[in-house]
Amino acid sequence: MPNKDVVIVILAAGKGTRLKSSLAKVLHPAGGRALIEHVVRCCAPLKSKRVVTVVGHQAEQVSAAVEKLDSQTVLQQPQNGTGHAMLVAKRNLGNAKIAIVLPGDAPLIRSETLKSLLATHRAGNAAATILTAVLANPDGYGRIVRKSESQVGAIVEDSQLAPEQRELNEINSSIYCFTLAKLWPALSHVKPNNKHREIYLTDAIAELASKGESVLAQIALDSREVLGCNTRSDLAEADRIFRERKREEFMAAGVTIQLPETVLIDPDVTAGEDCTLEPGVQLLAKTKLGERCTIQTGSVLLSAILDNDVTVKPYSVIEGSRLEDRSMVGPFARLRSGTHLKAGARVGNFVETKKAVIGEGSKVPHLSYIGDAKLGSKTNIGAGTITCNYDGVNKYQTSIGNRVFIGSDSVLVAPVKIGDGAYVAAGSAITENVPSESLGIARGRQTNKKGWAARKRREMAASAHAKSPGRKSKKRRKHR
């Protein structure tokens, strides 16, 4: 159901000094995306009137990250607190009645939680509703002080807690719902009476409560959702939780994951039923697996597209490639961008490919480089074969037909074509086209010299005997 009277405001202007980084806090990655991207994506299912992101530090880069996700941006310069950020955004909020406000560094928040927060706010006809969490160790967080079971009296920062308030363990998440007609007057009364001389939304909450307005609090069912990312440790924990969620999603959909805690899956990755992921696998970016695929230990797939019944053997790296049904890769293979394995094709151990089409049922079993090449069906490439596709300036194509046999340790110097049914003799350096059904040989003629090895061993033995220390000492004694 659309919420056309609601705007969402994401506060993303801060630097994040505790991260000790030259990169703005909200641009740091966790779970395969920048923090701010997680937050914006979470807001989309609410179907609000608009999403407005307040930017400041590294505004251009942050704006680029959110504008591609249909969020408007507004610049807060200088950054004078969360309340000031809302005032800066006011013009962009139009005639919306309700604002959901959340920080750009809270990537774990779920759409369902925001929907529930909004429903509570509407049902309570509140001026403000705060998303809170109950923590076993609330140190460092502002605490919720309730004046009744349902109403909030104030938010007290950790450093300002009275002794009797130290036992409070309900914390402020910095995620709010505001009725804007109530918020603007409250913000106008907030003064920057703090050491940073900034205007805070928490002070607006206190102002609303002091005027008898209804301020509600809703406790998040999963306290991890409100985790902010202020330190590298926070980033690592957020990343761990995202990865755990994704693995659980996969297993619920029929994917077997061995030692799940060792497997890394990015958010946009998909997999069909009965796939198996062995320990240490990484599925990254836009990777898509069909059904019954097996990805074995230590393999890394980046934006790879696999059809059904594909096997990737241990420690293979596949990037930007397409693997059709029943194809097989590895172990220790590297498929670079533009590789396409057709049905039943095989690329074996210590093989590298780049912009290569390996035809149906064709094999490149081991120790080869196939780049800028097209192979037909049922072709076999012998060990140690390479396509010489680069002359230092330009790249050239190698075309190999159907049912071709390339002997081991061959060099195919592009541009060159090997016709259907042709053979290339092992150890050849092919610089000219080989016609169909022909044998290409390009190597020096072998010469055998009879008895040469025996004579060589006798010469070597005699030389070693003459240089031995014992013989030298006898000669010296003879001349005394």
Secondary structure, 3 states (H helix, E strand, C coil): CCEEEEEEEEEECCCCHHHCCCCCHHHCEECCEEHHHHHHHHHHHHCEEEEEEEECCCHHHHHHHHHCCCCEEEECCCCCCHHHHHHHHHHHHCCCCEEEEEECCCCCCCHHHHHHHHHHHHHHCCCEEEEEEECCCCCCCCEEEECCCCEEEEEECHHHCCHHHCCCCEEEEEEEEEEHHHHHHHHHCCCCCCCCCCCCHHHHHHHHHHCCCCEEEEECCCHHHHCCCCCHHHHHHHHHHHHHHHHHHHHHCCCEECCHHHCEECCCCEECCCCEECCCCEEECCCEECCCCEECCCCEEECCEECCCCEECCCCEEECCEECCCCEECCCCEECCCCEECCCCEEEECCEEEEEEECCCCEEEECCEEEEEEECCCCEECCCCEEECECCCCECCEEECCCCEECCCCEEECCEEECCCCEECCCCEECCCECCCCEECCCCCCCCCCCHHHHHHHHHHHHHHHCCHHHHHHHHHHCC
